[in-house]
Amino acid sequence: MGKLVRDRIPEIIRRNGGDPAVTVLGETEYRAALRDKLFEEAGELAEATPEEVAGEIADVLEVLRALAAVHGHGWADIERVSLAKREERGGFTDRLYLR
């Protein structure tokens, strides 16, 4: 079973004596792999220790940046939409839990 990896992972594997089998995905497969990767990284974040949280958030962010790009959105676009939603609906700083 394969998985989407960061661009330099094959290089790192080779440098450590490995011989990775790598395929470049087409557009449809790439989008699906990014969605799968998002769930993988979110699961790792959910299980992270306090010391690991920042690194796992960074991994989720990198996948989100790639998803935005593959759907034709620059990160500034995402920030604008996020700000508009925050202004309309608020954020999560009040820790409100709807029952």
Jmol script that loads the backbone (N, CA, C; Angstrom):
load data "model"
ATOM      1  N   MET A   1       0.839  -1.182   0.000  1.00  0.00           N
ATOM      2  CA  MET A   1       0.000   0.000   0.000  1.00  0.00           C
ATOM      3  C   MET A   1       0.882   1.243   0.000  1.00  0.00           C
ATOM      4  N   GLY A   2       0.614   2.159  -0.887  1.00  0.00           N
ATOM      5  CA  GLY A   2       1.400   3.377  -0.977  1.00  0.00           C
ATOM      6  C   GLY A   2       0.720   4.539  -0.293  1.00  0.00           C
ATOM      7  N   LYS A   3       1.434   5.638  -0.237  1.00  0.00           N
ATOM      8  CA  LYS A   3       0.852   6.853   0.322  1.00  0.00           C
ATOM      9  C   LYS A   3       1.583   8.055  -0.233  1.00  0.00           C
ATOM     10  N   LEU A   4       0.909   9.170  -0.207  1.00  0.00           N
ATOM     11  CA  LEU A   4       1.499  10.430  -0.626  1.00  0.00           C
ATOM     12  C   LEU A   4       2.542  10.845   0.401  1.00  0.00           C
ATOM     13  N   VAL A   5       3.712  11.262  -0.092  1.00  0.00           N
ATOM     14  CA  VAL A   5       4.782  11.707   0.799  1.00  0.00           C
ATOM     15  C   VAL A   5       5.274  13.072   0.358  1.00  0.00           C
ATOM     16  N   ARG A   6       5.936  13.761   1.267  1.00  0.00           N
ATOM     17  CA  ARG A   6       6.534  15.055   0.941  1.00  0.00           C
ATOM     18  C   ARG A   6       7.589  14.865  -0.149  1.00  0.00           C
ATOM     19  N   ASP A   7       7.833  15.932  -0.904  1.00  0.00           N
ATOM     20  CA  ASP A   7       8.671  15.887  -2.106  1.00  0.00           C
ATOM     21  C   ASP A   7      10.088  15.363  -1.874  1.00  0.00           C
ATOM     22  N   ARG A   8      10.665  15.622  -0.739  1.00  0.00           N
ATOM     23  CA  ARG A   8      12.061  15.241  -0.518  1.00  0.00           C
ATOM     24  C   ARG A   8      12.218  13.883   0.159  1.00  0.00           C
ATOM     25  N   ILE A   9      11.131  13.206   0.484  1.00  0.00           N
ATOM     26  CA  ILE A   9      11.213  11.911   1.172  1.00  0.00           C
ATOM     27  C   ILE A   9      11.971  10.874   0.351  1.00  0.00           C
ATOM     28  N   PRO A  10      11.723  10.726  -0.956  1.00  0.00           N
ATOM     29  CA  PRO A  10      12.521   9.745  -1.714  1.00  0.00           C
ATOM     30  C   PRO A  10      14.021  10.040  -1.644  1.00  0.00           C
ATOM     31  N   GLU A  11      14.394  11.305  -1.728  1.00  0.00           N
ATOM     32  CA  GLU A  11      15.796  11.709  -1.629  1.00  0.00           C
ATOM     33  C   GLU A  11      16.378  11.304  -0.268  1.00  0.00           C
ATOM     34  N   ILE A  12      15.611  11.525   0.787  1.00  0.00           N
ATOM     35  CA  ILE A  12      16.068  11.160   2.133  1.00  0.00           C
ATOM     36  C   ILE A  12      16.221   9.648   2.255  1.00  0.00           C
ATOM     37  N   ILE A  13      15.291   8.899   1.692  1.00  0.00           N
ATOM     38  CA  ILE A  13      15.374   7.435   1.717  1.00  0.00           C
ATOM     39  C   ILE A  13      16.625   6.969   0.979  1.00  0.00           C
ATOM     40  N   ARG A  14      16.888   7.543  -0.198  1.00  0.00           N
ATOM     41  CA  ARG A  14      18.087   7.178  -0.965  1.00  0.00           C
ATOM     42  C   ARG A  14      19.360   7.494  -0.195  1.00  0.00           C
ATOM     43  N   ARG A  15      19.393   8.662   0.432  1.00  0.00           N
ATOM     44  CA  ARG A  15      20.565   9.077   1.198  1.00  0.00           C
ATOM     45  C   ARG A  15      20.846   8.108   2.348  1.00  0.00           C
ATOM     46  N   ASN A  16      19.788   7.468   2.840  1.00  0.00           N
ATOM     47  CA  ASN A  16      19.928   6.495   3.924  1.00  0.00           C
ATOM     48  C   ASN A  16      20.071   5.067   3.414  1.00  0.00           C
ATOM     49  N   GLY A  17      20.365   4.918   2.115  1.00  0.00           N
ATOM     50  CA  GLY A  17      20.640   3.603   1.553  1.00  0.00           C
ATOM     51  C   GLY A  17      19.457   2.863   0.990  1.00  0.00           C
ATOM     52  N   GLY A  18      18.286   3.463   0.992  1.00  0.00           N
ATOM     53  CA  GLY A  18      17.096   2.801   0.465  1.00  0.00           C
ATOM     54  C   GLY A  18      16.928   3.031  -1.021  1.00  0.00           C
ATOM     55  N   ASP A  19      15.977   2.319  -1.595  1.00  0.00           N
ATOM     56  CA  ASP A  19      15.668   2.433  -3.019  1.00  0.00           C
ATOM     57  C   ASP A  19      14.150   2.556  -3.166  1.00  0.00           C
ATOM     58  N   PRO A  20      13.605   3.772  -2.977  1.00  0.00           N
ATOM     59  CA  PRO A  20      12.150   3.926  -2.987  1.00  0.00           C
ATOM     60  C   PRO A  20      11.554   3.757  -4.376  1.00  0.00           C
ATOM     61  N   ALA A  21      10.403   3.129  -4.424  1.00  0.00           N
ATOM     62  CA  ALA A  21       9.630   3.020  -5.659  1.00  0.00           C
ATOM     63  C   ALA A  21       8.636   4.182  -5.645  1.00  0.00           C
ATOM     64  N   VAL A  22       8.779   5.097  -6.598  1.00  0.00           N
ATOM     65  CA  VAL A  22       7.996   6.330  -6.605  1.00  0.00           C
ATOM     66  C   VAL A  22       7.219   6.440  -7.909  1.00  0.00           C
ATOM     67  N   THR A  23       5.978   6.892  -7.804  1.00  0.00           N
ATOM     68  CA  THR A  23       5.121   7.164  -8.952  1.00  0.00           C
ATOM     69  C   THR A  23       4.623   8.596  -8.837  1.00  0.00           C
ATOM     70  N   VAL A  24       4.539   9.293  -9.958  1.00  0.00           N
ATOM     71  CA  VAL A  24       3.955  10.627  -9.972  1.00  0.00           C
ATOM     72  C   VAL A  24       2.472  10.469 -10.287  1.00  0.00           C
ATOM     73  N   LEU A  25       1.623  11.003  -9.429  1.00  0.00           N
ATOM     74  CA  LEU A  25       0.183  10.849  -9.576  1.00  0.00           C
ATOM     75  C   LEU A  25      -0.395  11.823 -10.593  1.00  0.00           C
ATOM     76  N   GLY A  26      -1.442  11.388 -11.267  1.00  0.00           N
ATOM     77  CA  GLY A  26      -2.219  12.275 -12.119  1.00  0.00           C
ATOM     78  C   GLY A  26      -3.108  13.151 -11.249  1.00  0.00           C
ATOM     79  N   GLU A  27      -3.785  14.086 -11.865  1.00  0.00           N
ATOM     80  CA  GLU A  27      -4.604  15.075 -11.147  1.00  0.00           C
ATOM     81  C   GLU A  27      -5.657  14.435 -10.254  1.00  0.00           C
ATOM     82  N   THR A  28      -6.434  13.513 -10.777  1.00  0.00           N
ATOM     83  CA  THR A  28      -7.510  12.889  -9.999  1.00  0.00           C
ATOM     84  C   THR A  28      -6.956  12.090  -8.837  1.00  0.00           C
ATOM     85  N   GLU A  29      -5.915  11.305  -9.101  1.00  0.00           N
ATOM     86  CA  GLU A  29      -5.307  10.498  -8.043  1.00  0.00           C
ATOM     87  C   GLU A  29      -4.653  11.383  -6.983  1.00  0.00           C
ATOM     88  N   TYR A  30      -4.043  12.484  -7.416  1.00  0.00           N
ATOM     89  CA  TYR A  30      -3.400  13.409  -6.489  1.00  0.00           C
ATOM     90  C   TYR A  30      -4.420  14.029  -5.535  1.00  0.00           C
ATOM     91  N   ARG A  31      -5.541  14.470  -6.069  1.00  0.00           N
ATOM     92  CA  ARG A  31      -6.586  15.052  -5.219  1.00  0.00           C
ATOM     93  C   ARG A  31      -7.076  14.039  -4.191  1.00  0.00           C
ATOM     94  N   ALA A  32      -7.298  12.810  -4.623  1.00  0.00           N
ATOM     95  CA  ALA A  32      -7.747  11.761  -3.697  1.00  0.00           C
ATOM     96  C   ALA A  32      -6.673  11.463  -2.656  1.00  0.00           C
ATOM     97  N   ALA A  33      -5.417  11.417  -3.086  1.00  0.00           N
ATOM     98  CA  ALA A  33      -4.318  11.142  -2.158  1.00  0.00           C
ATOM     99  C   ALA A  33      -4.164  12.268  -1.137  1.00  0.00           C
ATOM    100  N   LEU A  34      -4.387  13.498  -1.556  1.00  0.00           N
ATOM    101  CA  LEU A  34      -4.327  14.618  -0.616  1.00  0.00           C
ATOM    102  C   LEU A  34      -5.429  14.528   0.428  1.00  0.00           C
ATOM    103  N   ARG A  35      -6.635  14.144   0.000  1.00  0.00           N
ATOM    104  CA  ARG A  35      -7.724  13.978   0.978  1.00  0.00           C
ATOM    105  C   ARG A  35      -7.379  12.873   1.967  1.00  0.00           C
ATOM    106  N   ASP A  36      -6.848  11.761   1.470  1.00  0.00           N
ATOM    107  CA  ASP A  36      -6.426  10.669   2.354  1.00  0.00           C
ATOM    108  C   ASP A  36      -5.339  11.136   3.310  1.00  0.00           C
ATOM    109  N   LYS A  37      -4.393  11.919   2.785  1.00  0.00           N
ATOM    110  CA  LYS A  37      -3.283  12.418   3.602  1.00  0.00           C
ATOM    111  C   LYS A  37      -3.794  13.351   4.693  1.00  0.00           C
ATOM    112  N   LEU A  38      -4.805  14.150   4.382  1.00  0.00           N
ATOM    113  CA  LEU A  38      -5.372  15.045   5.380  1.00  0.00           C
ATOM    114  C   LEU A  38      -5.927  14.244   6.557  1.00  0.00           C
ATOM    115  N   PHE A  39      -6.661  13.179   6.266  1.00  0.00           N
ATOM    116  CA  PHE A  39      -7.197  12.344   7.344  1.00  0.00           C
ATOM    117  C   PHE A  39      -6.071  11.656   8.122  1.00  0.00           C
ATOM    118  N   GLU A  40      -5.047  11.199   7.417  1.00  0.00           N
ATOM    119  CA  GLU A  40      -3.892  10.576   8.082  1.00  0.00           C
ATOM    120  C   GLU A  40      -3.241  11.568   9.052  1.00  0.00           C
ATOM    121  N   GLU A  41      -2.974  12.770   8.561  1.00  0.00           N
ATOM    122  CA  GLU A  41      -2.305  13.764   9.393  1.00  0.00           C
ATOM    123  C   GLU A  41      -3.199  14.237  10.538  1.00  0.00           C
ATOM    124  N   ALA A  42      -4.498  14.365  10.295  1.00  0.00           N
ATOM    125  CA  ALA A  42      -5.421  14.748  11.368  1.00  0.00           C
ATOM    126  C   ALA A  42      -5.447  13.677  12.453  1.00  0.00           C
ATOM    127  N   GLY A  43      -5.395  12.415  12.060  1.00  0.00           N
ATOM    128  CA  GLY A  43      -5.338  11.323  13.034  1.00  0.00           C
ATOM    129  C   GLY A  43      -4.065  11.379  13.856  1.00  0.00           C
ATOM    130  N   GLU A  44      -2.948  11.682  13.197  1.00  0.00           N
ATOM    131  CA  GLU A  44      -1.680  11.811  13.924  1.00  0.00           C
ATOM    132  C   GLU A  44      -1.735  12.986  14.889  1.00  0.00           C
ATOM    133  N   LEU A  45      -2.370  14.075  14.493  1.00  0.00           N
ATOM    134  CA  LEU A  45      -2.527  15.224  15.378  1.00  0.00           C
ATOM    135  C   LEU A  45      -3.369  14.847  16.595  1.00  0.00           C
ATOM    136  N   ALA A  46      -4.432  14.104  16.364  1.00  0.00           N
ATOM    137  CA  ALA A  46      -5.299  13.690  17.469  1.00  0.00           C
ATOM    138  C   ALA A  46      -4.558  12.834  18.492  1.00  0.00           C
ATOM    139  N   GLU A  47      -3.566  12.085  18.039  1.00  0.00           N
ATOM    140  CA  GLU A  47      -2.814  11.189  18.919  1.00  0.00           C
ATOM    141  C   GLU A  47      -1.509  11.796  19.429  1.00  0.00           C
ATOM    142  N   ALA A  48      -1.186  13.014  19.019  1.00  0.00           N
ATOM    143  CA  ALA A  48       0.109  13.624  19.329  1.00  0.00           C
ATOM    144  C   ALA A  48       0.246  13.962  20.814  1.00  0.00           C
ATOM    145  N   THR A  49       1.473  13.850  21.279  1.00  0.00           N
ATOM    146  CA  THR A  49       1.794  14.328  22.623  1.00  0.00           C
ATOM    147  C   THR A  49       1.897  15.847  22.564  1.00  0.00           C
ATOM    148  N   PRO A  50       1.871  16.520  23.704  1.00  0.00           N
ATOM    149  CA  PRO A  50       2.013  17.982  23.680  1.00  0.00           C
ATOM    150  C   PRO A  50       3.277  18.445  22.948  1.00  0.00           C
ATOM    151  N   GLU A  51       4.346  17.691  23.043  1.00  0.00           N
ATOM    152  CA  GLU A  51       5.592  18.057  22.362  1.00  0.00           C
ATOM    153  C   GLU A  51       5.502  17.879  20.850  1.00  0.00           C
ATOM    154  N   GLU A  52       4.629  17.024  20.385  1.00  0.00           N
ATOM    155  CA  GLU A  52       4.494  16.730  18.955  1.00  0.00           C
ATOM    156  C   GLU A  52       3.444  17.585  18.245  1.00  0.00           C
ATOM    157  N   VAL A  53       2.600  18.278  19.000  1.00  0.00           N
ATOM    158  CA  VAL A  53       1.452  18.981  18.425  1.00  0.00           C
ATOM    159  C   VAL A  53       1.859  19.975  17.341  1.00  0.00           C
ATOM    160  N   ALA A  54       2.868  20.814  17.594  1.00  0.00           N
ATOM    161  CA  ALA A  54       3.246  21.826  16.599  1.00  0.00           C
ATOM    162  C   ALA A  54       3.666  21.179  15.280  1.00  0.00           C
ATOM    163  N   GLY A  55       4.433  20.114  15.342  1.00  0.00           N
ATOM    164  CA  GLY A  55       4.852  19.429  14.127  1.00  0.00           C
ATOM    165  C   GLY A  55       3.693  18.811  13.379  1.00  0.00           C
ATOM    166  N   GLU A  56       2.740  18.257  14.104  1.00  0.00           N
ATOM    167  CA  GLU A  56       1.571  17.650  13.451  1.00  0.00           C
ATOM    168  C   GLU A  56       0.660  18.719  12.849  1.00  0.00           C
ATOM    169  N   ILE A  57       0.521  19.858  13.532  1.00  0.00           N
ATOM    170  CA  ILE A  57      -0.252  20.961  12.943  1.00  0.00           C
ATOM    171  C   ILE A  57       0.430  21.433  11.662  1.00  0.00           C
ATOM    172  N   ALA A  58       1.755  21.499  11.670  1.00  0.00           N
ATOM    173  CA  ALA A  58       2.497  21.899  10.467  1.00  0.00           C
ATOM    174  C   ALA A  58       2.242  20.927   9.322  1.00  0.00           C
ATOM    175  N   ASP A  59       2.159  19.623   9.623  1.00  0.00           N
ATOM    176  CA  ASP A  59       1.875  18.631   8.586  1.00  0.00           C
ATOM    177  C   ASP A  59       0.473  18.829   8.009  1.00  0.00           C
ATOM    178  N   VAL A  60      -0.515  19.064   8.882  1.00  0.00           N
ATOM    179  CA  VAL A  60      -1.881  19.317   8.418  1.00  0.00           C
ATOM    180  C   VAL A  60      -1.908  20.572   7.546  1.00  0.00           C
ATOM    181  N   LEU A  61      -1.213  21.618   7.987  1.00  0.00           N
ATOM    182  CA  LEU A  61      -1.165  22.866   7.228  1.00  0.00           C
ATOM    183  C   LEU A  61      -0.563  22.652   5.839  1.00  0.00           C
ATOM    184  N   GLU A  62       0.496  21.864   5.743  1.00  0.00           N
ATOM    185  CA  GLU A  62       1.129  21.610   4.440  1.00  0.00           C
ATOM    186  C   GLU A  62       0.166  20.907   3.492  1.00  0.00           C
ATOM    187  N   VAL A  63      -0.619  19.956   4.018  1.00  0.00           N
ATOM    188  CA  VAL A  63      -1.615  19.266   3.185  1.00  0.00           C
ATOM    189  C   VAL A  63      -2.706  20.256   2.764  1.00  0.00           C
ATOM    190  N   LEU A  64      -3.145  21.106   3.681  1.00  0.00           N
ATOM    191  CA  LEU A  64      -4.172  22.097   3.341  1.00  0.00           C
ATOM    192  C   LEU A  64      -3.683  23.060   2.264  1.00  0.00           C
ATOM    193  N   ARG A  65      -2.422  23.467   2.343  1.00  0.00           N
ATOM    194  CA  ARG A  65      -1.856  24.341   1.308  1.00  0.00           C
ATOM    195  C   ARG A  65      -1.875  23.646  -0.057  1.00  0.00           C
ATOM    196  N   ALA A  66      -1.519  22.370  -0.070  1.00  0.00           N
ATOM    197  CA  ALA A  66      -1.517  21.617  -1.328  1.00  0.00           C
ATOM    198  C   ALA A  66      -2.938  21.446  -1.864  1.00  0.00           C
ATOM    199  N   LEU A  67      -3.890  21.176  -0.980  1.00  0.00           N
ATOM    200  CA  LEU A  67      -5.291  21.058  -1.407  1.00  0.00           C
ATOM    201  C   LEU A  67      -5.804  22.371  -1.990  1.00  0.00           C
ATOM    202  N   ALA A  68      -5.474  23.475  -1.352  1.00  0.00           N
ATOM    203  CA  ALA A  68      -5.887  24.774  -1.880  1.00  0.00           C
ATOM    204  C   ALA A  68      -5.320  24.971  -3.276  1.00  0.00           C
ATOM    205  N   ALA A  69      -4.030  24.701  -3.438  1.00  0.00           N
ATOM    206  CA  ALA A  69      -3.370  24.907  -4.731  1.00  0.00           C
ATOM    207  C   ALA A  69      -3.959  24.024  -5.818  1.00  0.00           C
ATOM    208  N   VAL A  70      -4.203  22.763  -5.514  1.00  0.00           N
ATOM    209  CA  VAL A  70      -4.717  21.841  -6.535  1.00  0.00           C
ATOM    210  C   VAL A  70      -6.145  22.205  -6.953  1.00  0.00           C
ATOM    211  N   HIS A  71      -6.838  22.944  -6.096  1.00  0.00           N
ATOM    212  CA  HIS A  71      -8.184  23.406  -6.441  1.00  0.00           C
ATOM    213  C   HIS A  71      -8.182  24.841  -6.968  1.00  0.00           C
ATOM    214  N   GLY A  72      -6.975  25.366  -7.249  1.00  0.00           N
ATOM    215  CA  GLY A  72      -6.861  26.668  -7.891  1.00  0.00           C
ATOM    216  C   GLY A  72      -6.933  27.864  -6.956  1.00  0.00           C
ATOM    217  N   HIS A  73      -6.704  27.657  -5.665  1.00  0.00           N
ATOM    218  CA  HIS A  73      -6.762  28.749  -4.696  1.00  0.00           C
ATOM    219  C   HIS A  73      -5.377  29.035  -4.138  1.00  0.00           C
ATOM    220  N   GLY A  74      -5.011  30.297  -4.149  1.00  0.00           N
ATOM    221  CA  GLY A  74      -3.794  30.695  -3.457  1.00  0.00           C
ATOM    222  C   GLY A  74      -4.065  30.734  -1.963  1.00  0.00           C
ATOM    223  N   TRP A  75      -2.994  30.665  -1.163  1.00  0.00           N
ATOM    224  CA  TRP A  75      -3.208  30.658   0.282  1.00  0.00           C
ATOM    225  C   TRP A  75      -3.841  31.969   0.744  1.00  0.00           C
ATOM    226  N   ALA A  76      -3.548  33.069   0.085  1.00  0.00           N
ATOM    227  CA  ALA A  76      -4.165  34.343   0.442  1.00  0.00           C
ATOM    228  C   ALA A  76      -5.692  34.280   0.258  1.00  0.00           C
ATOM    229  N   ASP A  77      -6.152  33.553  -0.775  1.00  0.00           N
ATOM    230  CA  ASP A  77      -7.592  33.355  -0.971  1.00  0.00           C
ATOM    231  C   ASP A  77      -8.202  32.656   0.240  1.00  0.00           C
ATOM    232  N   ILE A  78      -7.538  31.626   0.708  1.00  0.00           N
ATOM    233  CA  ILE A  78      -8.038  30.846   1.839  1.00  0.00           C
ATOM    234  C   ILE A  78      -8.081  31.717   3.093  1.00  0.00           C
ATOM    235  N   GLU A  79      -7.045  32.521   3.286  1.00  0.00           N
ATOM    236  CA  GLU A  79      -7.010  33.421   4.441  1.00  0.00           C
ATOM    237  C   GLU A  79      -8.168  34.424   4.383  1.00  0.00           C
ATOM    238  N   ARG A  80      -8.474  34.953   3.201  1.00  0.00           N
ATOM    239  CA  ARG A  80      -9.586  35.903   3.053  1.00  0.00           C
ATOM    240  C   ARG A  80     -10.915  35.242   3.399  1.00  0.00           C
ATOM    241  N   VAL A  81     -11.129  34.034   2.882  1.00  0.00           N
ATOM    242  CA  VAL A  81     -12.374  33.314   3.168  1.00  0.00           C
ATOM    243  C   VAL A  81     -12.459  33.001   4.664  1.00  0.00           C
ATOM    244  N   SER A  82     -11.342  32.598   5.236  1.00  0.00           N
ATOM    245  CA  SER A  82     -11.304  32.286   6.666  1.00  0.00           C
ATOM    246  C   SER A  82     -11.664  33.513   7.507  1.00  0.00           C
ATOM    247  N   LEU A  83     -11.092  34.652   7.163  1.00  0.00           N
ATOM    248  CA  LEU A  83     -11.377  35.885   7.896  1.00  0.00           C
ATOM    249  C   LEU A  83     -12.850  36.268   7.765  1.00  0.00           C
ATOM    250  N   ALA A  84     -13.392  36.161   6.569  1.00  0.00           N
ATOM    251  CA  ALA A  84     -14.806  36.493   6.359  1.00  0.00           C
ATOM    252  C   ALA A  84     -15.704  35.576   7.189  1.00  0.00           C
ATOM    253  N   LYS A  85     -15.392  34.286   7.224  1.00  0.00           N
ATOM    254  CA  LYS A  85     -16.189  33.342   8.018  1.00  0.00           C
ATOM    255  C   LYS A  85     -16.044  33.640   9.511  1.00  0.00           C
ATOM    256  N   ARG A  86     -14.836  34.003   9.928  1.00  0.00           N
ATOM    257  CA  ARG A  86     -14.603  34.337  11.334  1.00  0.00           C
ATOM    258  C   ARG A  86     -15.397  35.582  11.724  1.00  0.00           C
ATOM    259  N   GLU A  87     -15.409  36.579  10.827  1.00  0.00           N
ATOM    260  CA  GLU A  87     -16.159  37.807  11.113  1.00  0.00           C
ATOM    261  C   GLU A  87     -17.662  37.543  11.164  1.00  0.00           C
ATOM    262  N   GLU A  88     -18.161  36.665  10.294  1.00  0.00           N
ATOM    263  CA  GLU A  88     -19.593  36.372  10.244  1.00  0.00           C
ATOM    264  C   GLU A  88     -20.035  35.440  11.367  1.00  0.00           C
ATOM    265  N   ARG A  89     -19.242  34.386  11.618  1.00  0.00           N
ATOM    266  CA  ARG A  89     -19.663  33.321  12.528  1.00  0.00           C
ATOM    267  C   ARG A  89     -18.831  33.226  13.799  1.00  0.00           C
ATOM    268  N   GLY A  90     -17.705  33.926  13.831  1.00  0.00           N
ATOM    269  CA  GLY A  90     -16.801  33.840  14.971  1.00  0.00           C
ATOM    270  C   GLY A  90     -15.768  32.756  14.762  1.00  0.00           C
ATOM    271  N   GLY A  91     -14.890  32.641  15.747  1.00  0.00           N
ATOM    272  CA  GLY A  91     -13.860  31.604  15.712  1.00  0.00           C
ATOM    273  C   GLY A  91     -14.197  30.524  16.722  1.00  0.00           C
ATOM    274  N   PHE A  92     -13.182  30.007  17.387  1.00  0.00           N
ATOM    275  CA  PHE A  92     -13.386  28.967  18.387  1.00  0.00           C
ATOM    276  C   PHE A  92     -12.759  29.336  19.724  1.00  0.00           C
ATOM    277  N   THR A  93     -12.429  30.614  19.891  1.00  0.00           N
ATOM    278  CA  THR A  93     -11.727  31.023  21.103  1.00  0.00           C
ATOM    279  C   THR A  93     -12.587  30.968  22.361  1.00  0.00           C
ATOM    280  N   ASP A  94     -13.903  31.066  22.231  1.00  0.00           N
ATOM    281  CA  ASP A  94     -14.788  31.032  23.405  1.00  0.00           C
ATOM    282  C   ASP A  94     -15.064  29.619  23.895  1.00  0.00           C
ATOM    283  N   ARG A  95     -14.591  28.621  23.152  1.00  0.00           N
ATOM    284  CA  ARG A  95     -14.719  27.207  23.560  1.00  0.00           C
ATOM    285  C   ARG A  95     -16.176  26.760  23.724  1.00  0.00           C
ATOM    286  N   LEU A  96     -17.068  27.296  22.925  1.00  0.00           N
ATOM    287  CA  LEU A  96     -18.491  26.973  23.027  1.00  0.00           C
ATOM    288  C   LEU A  96     -18.765  25.595  22.465  1.00  0.00           C
ATOM    289  N   TYR A  97     -19.592  24.836  23.189  1.00  0.00           N
ATOM    290  CA  TYR A  97     -19.953  23.467  22.798  1.00  0.00           C
ATOM    291  C   TYR A  97     -21.474  23.396  22.768  1.00  0.00           C
ATOM    292  N   LEU A  98     -22.044  23.213  21.582  1.00  0.00           N
ATOM    293  CA  LEU A  98     -23.494  23.191  21.409  1.00  0.00           C
ATOM    294  C   LEU A  98     -24.042  21.802  21.727  1.00  0.00           C
ATOM    295  N   ARG A  99     -24.993  21.756  22.631  1.00  0.00           N
ATOM    296  CA  ARG A  99     -25.596  20.462  23.026  1.00  0.00           C
ATOM    297  C   ARG A  99     -26.941  20.282  22.382  1.00  0.00           C
TER     298      ARG A  99
END
end "model"
wireframe off; spacefill off
backbone 0.3
color backbone group
